[in-house]
Every structure is written in C-alpha cells, then in structure tokens.
Amino acid sequence: MRIKSPKLGEVEFSDKEVLDFPEGLYGFEHLKRFILIEGGKKSLFSYLQSIDDENVTFIIANPAEIIKGYSIDIEQSEYDSLQIKDKEMLADFVIVTIPENIEDISVNLLGPVIINCRTNKGKQVISKNTDYSTKHNILNELQKMAS
C-alpha cells in the first residue's frame, strides 16, 4: 500500500504496519488508522502518519529520551482497554509541537499516545502526573539531560 504525504513524501507500507486507533486522537477523533515512521537512528523524532487523511502527520517522540526520569502514569483501565499486560507490549510516545519560534518546541506530556505493539491498537490517554504539562519545553529538558 502507498500514500503520498505532503510532509514525508510517498510512503509505502503493509497492512501489518497499520495502527488502529478506535477512538482517534484528541481533536482528530475521525482519523482511526495510522502508520509509525521512524525518524532515523540519530533523530529524537518519529512520525505518526494518518492513512485516513494523508495531510495529517504528527511528529512524536519517545518521552524517556527527552525527559529525565520520565515514566508513564495512567490509569490501569487504559492498559486494560488495549490488552497491555506487560511493558514489552507497550510503546508510548508524546506529540511534539513545533511553533514559529523553534526555541519553544514542546511535547504534550499530559496526553501520551500508547500502543500495544502486539495488536497494533493504540489510543491517546490522560496522564495522572500533574508535574507535566501539555507544552513541556524540549530544549530545557535536553539541557538537563546533558548536564
């Protein structure tokens, strides 16, 4: 299968790579099917490309690579809804926002995206950790990790 993304160009994928988000993502509840496109070995970022609307691409990141001491903190019912029984089944990401002023680049730590790697089902959930925000500055965190 193939789509033509304005941001990523022509992307080929197989049925096995399609991620199903039955509830969509916040603000994009009508989009249910995505593919995950890795950003490369040295990149912090990957892409969640909609195959329902090729014009929609989310930049995502593994929060553990950006936030020192990060751990996902969500209700057990969220894991249960995706039949995630252990950490090996889980992939979690955060959505990146790149504003006009690149120094304000941020991630939404309150709305992580979780995926069951075995079933390819995913959902966006609400974190219980109130130390995090929807606009958590990446550059500040990377400076903390470097020191």
C-alpha positions as a Markdown table, in Angstrom:
| # | Residue | x | y | z |
|---|---|---|---|---|
| 1 | Met | 0.0 | 0.0 | 0.0 |
| 2 | Arg | 1.1 | 3.6 | -0.5 |
| 3 | Ile | 0.2 | 7.1 | 0.4 |
| 4 | Lys | 1.6 | 10.5 | -0.6 |
| 5 | Ser | 2.1 | 12.6 | 2.5 |
| 6 | Pro | 2.8 | 16.4 | 1.9 |
| 7 | Lys | 5.3 | 16.3 | 4.8 |
| 8 | Leu | 7.0 | 12.9 | 4.2 |
| 9 | Gly | 6.6 | 12.3 | 0.5 |
| 10 | Glu | 5.5 | 8.9 | -0.9 |
| 11 | Val | 5.3 | 6.3 | 1.8 |
| 12 | Glu | 4.9 | 2.5 | 1.2 |
| 13 | Phe | 3.6 | 0.3 | 4.0 |
| 14 | Ser | 1.9 | -3.0 | 4.5 |
| 15 | Asp | -1.3 | -4.0 | 6.3 |
| 16 | Lys | 0.8 | -5.3 | 9.2 |
| 17 | Glu | 2.1 | -1.8 | 9.9 |
| 18 | Val | -1.3 | -0.1 | 10.2 |
| 19 | Leu | -2.0 | 1.1 | 13.8 |
| 20 | Asp | -5.7 | 1.1 | 14.7 |
| 21 | Phe | -6.8 | 4.0 | 17.0 |
| 22 | Pro | -10.6 | 3.2 | 17.5 |
| 23 | Glu | -11.1 | 6.5 | 19.4 |
| 24 | Gly | -8.8 | 8.5 | 17.1 |
| 25 | Leu | -6.5 | 11.2 | 18.7 |
| 26 | Tyr | -7.8 | 14.2 | 20.6 |
| 27 | Gly | -9.1 | 16.7 | 18.1 |
| 28 | Phe | -8.8 | 14.1 | 15.3 |
| 29 | Glu | -11.3 | 11.5 | 16.5 |
| 30 | His | -12.4 | 10.8 | 12.9 |
| 31 | Leu | -8.9 | 9.5 | 12.0 |
| 32 | Lys | -8.6 | 5.9 | 13.0 |
| 33 | Arg | -5.7 | 4.4 | 11.0 |
| 34 | Phe | -2.0 | 5.5 | 11.2 |
| 35 | Ile | 1.5 | 4.2 | 10.5 |
| 36 | Leu | 4.5 | 4.9 | 12.5 |
| 37 | Ile | 7.5 | 6.1 | 10.6 |
| 38 | Glu | 10.9 | 6.1 | 12.4 |
| 39 | Gly | 12.9 | 9.3 | 12.2 |
| 40 | Gly | 16.3 | 7.7 | 11.9 |
| 41 | Lys | 19.0 | 6.5 | 14.3 |
| 42 | Lys | 20.1 | 9.9 | 15.4 |
| 43 | Ser | 16.7 | 11.6 | 15.5 |
| 44 | Leu | 14.6 | 12.1 | 18.6 |
| 45 | Phe | 11.5 | 12.3 | 16.5 |
| 46 | Ser | 9.3 | 9.9 | 14.6 |
| 47 | Tyr | 6.1 | 10.4 | 12.7 |
| 48 | Leu | 2.5 | 9.2 | 13.2 |
| 49 | Gln | 1.1 | 9.4 | 9.7 |
| 50 | Ser | -2.6 | 9.2 | 9.1 |
| 51 | Ile | -3.6 | 6.9 | 6.3 |
| 52 | Asp | -7.2 | 8.1 | 6.5 |
| 53 | Asp | -6.1 | 11.6 | 5.7 |
| 54 | Glu | -2.6 | 11.8 | 4.1 |
| 55 | Asn | -2.5 | 15.6 | 5.0 |
| 56 | Val | -2.3 | 14.7 | 8.7 |
| 57 | Thr | 1.1 | 13.9 | 10.2 |
| 58 | Phe | 2.0 | 14.1 | 13.9 |
| 59 | Ile | 5.6 | 14.5 | 15.0 |
| 60 | Ile | 6.1 | 12.2 | 18.0 |
| 61 | Ala | 8.9 | 11.4 | 20.4 |
| 62 | Asn | 9.8 | 8.7 | 23.0 |
| 63 | Pro | 9.4 | 10.8 | 26.2 |
| 64 | Ala | 12.1 | 8.7 | 28.0 |
| 65 | Glu | 14.7 | 10.1 | 25.5 |
| 66 | Ile | 13.7 | 13.7 | 26.3 |
| 67 | Ile | 12.6 | 13.8 | 30.0 |
| 68 | Lys | 15.0 | 12.7 | 32.7 |
| 69 | Gly | 13.2 | 10.2 | 35.0 |
| 70 | Tyr | 10.1 | 10.1 | 32.8 |
| 71 | Ser | 7.6 | 7.3 | 33.5 |
| 72 | Ile | 4.2 | 7.0 | 32.1 |
| 73 | Asp | 1.5 | 7.4 | 34.8 |
| 74 | Ile | -2.0 | 6.4 | 33.6 |
| 75 | Glu | -5.0 | 4.5 | 34.9 |
| 76 | Gln | -4.8 | 0.7 | 34.8 |
| 77 | Ser | -8.0 | 0.7 | 32.8 |
| 78 | Glu | -6.2 | 2.4 | 29.9 |
| 79 | Tyr | -3.7 | -0.5 | 29.7 |
| 80 | Asp | -6.6 | -2.9 | 30.0 |
| 81 | Ser | -8.6 | -1.3 | 27.2 |
| 82 | Leu | -5.7 | -2.1 | 24.9 |
| 83 | Gln | -5.0 | -5.5 | 26.5 |
| 84 | Ile | -1.5 | -4.4 | 27.5 |
| 85 | Lys | -0.3 | -6.9 | 30.1 |
| 86 | Asp | 3.4 | -6.1 | 30.4 |
| 87 | Lys | 5.9 | -3.4 | 29.4 |
| 88 | Glu | 7.2 | -5.4 | 26.4 |
| 89 | Met | 3.8 | -4.9 | 24.8 |
| 90 | Leu | 3.8 | -1.1 | 25.3 |
| 91 | Ala | 5.2 | 1.7 | 23.2 |
| 92 | Asp | 4.5 | 5.2 | 24.4 |
| 93 | Phe | 5.0 | 8.5 | 22.7 |
| 94 | Val | 4.3 | 12.1 | 23.1 |
| 95 | Ile | 3.1 | 14.6 | 20.5 |
| 96 | Val | 5.6 | 17.3 | 19.6 |
| 97 | Thr | 4.6 | 20.9 | 18.8 |
| 98 | Ile | 6.9 | 23.0 | 16.7 |
| 99 | Pro | 5.9 | 26.6 | 16.9 |
| 100 | Glu | 7.2 | 29.5 | 14.8 |
| 101 | Asn | 9.9 | 30.2 | 17.5 |
| 102 | Ile | 11.8 | 26.9 | 17.4 |
| 103 | Glu | 13.1 | 27.6 | 21.0 |
| 104 | Asp | 9.6 | 27.0 | 22.2 |
| 105 | Ile | 9.4 | 23.4 | 20.8 |
| 106 | Ser | 7.4 | 21.3 | 23.3 |
| 107 | Val | 5.8 | 18.0 | 23.9 |
| 108 | Asn | 2.4 | 17.1 | 25.4 |
| 109 | Leu | 3.3 | 15.0 | 28.4 |
| 110 | Leu | -0.3 | 15.1 | 29.7 |
| 111 | Gly | -1.7 | 13.3 | 26.6 |
| 112 | Pro | 0.7 | 10.5 | 25.8 |
| 113 | Val | -0.1 | 8.1 | 23.0 |
| 114 | Ile | 0.2 | 4.4 | 23.9 |
| 115 | Ile | 0.3 | 1.5 | 21.5 |
| 116 | Asn | 0.0 | -2.3 | 22.1 |
| 117 | Cys | 2.9 | -3.5 | 19.9 |
| 118 | Arg | 1.5 | -6.9 | 19.5 |
| 119 | Thr | -2.1 | -6.0 | 18.4 |
| 120 | Asn | -1.2 | -2.6 | 16.8 |
| 121 | Lys | -4.0 | -0.9 | 18.7 |
| 122 | Gly | -3.5 | 2.5 | 20.2 |
| 123 | Lys | -5.0 | 5.4 | 22.0 |
| 124 | Gln | -4.2 | 8.8 | 23.4 |
| 125 | Val | -4.6 | 8.9 | 27.2 |
| 126 | Ile | -4.5 | 11.3 | 30.0 |
| 127 | Ser | -1.5 | 11.2 | 32.4 |
| 128 | Lys | -2.1 | 11.4 | 36.1 |
| 129 | Asn | 1.3 | 13.1 | 36.7 |
| 130 | Thr | 0.5 | 16.8 | 37.4 |
| 131 | Asp | 4.2 | 17.7 | 37.2 |
| 132 | Tyr | 3.9 | 17.5 | 33.4 |
| 133 | Ser | 2.2 | 19.9 | 31.0 |
| 134 | Thr | 0.8 | 20.0 | 27.5 |
| 135 | Lys | 3.6 | 22.3 | 26.4 |
| 136 | His | 6.6 | 20.9 | 28.1 |
| 137 | Asn | 9.7 | 22.6 | 26.6 |
| 138 | Ile | 12.0 | 20.1 | 25.0 |
| 139 | Leu | 15.2 | 22.2 | 24.9 |
| 140 | Asn | 15.0 | 22.8 | 28.6 |
| 141 | Glu | 14.8 | 19.1 | 29.2 |
| 142 | Leu | 17.6 | 18.2 | 26.8 |
| 143 | Gln | 19.9 | 20.7 | 28.6 |
| 144 | Lys | 19.1 | 18.9 | 31.9 |
| 145 | Met | 19.9 | 15.5 | 30.4 |
| 146 | Ala | 23.2 | 16.8 | 29.0 |
| 147 | Ser | 24.4 | 18.1 | 32.4 |
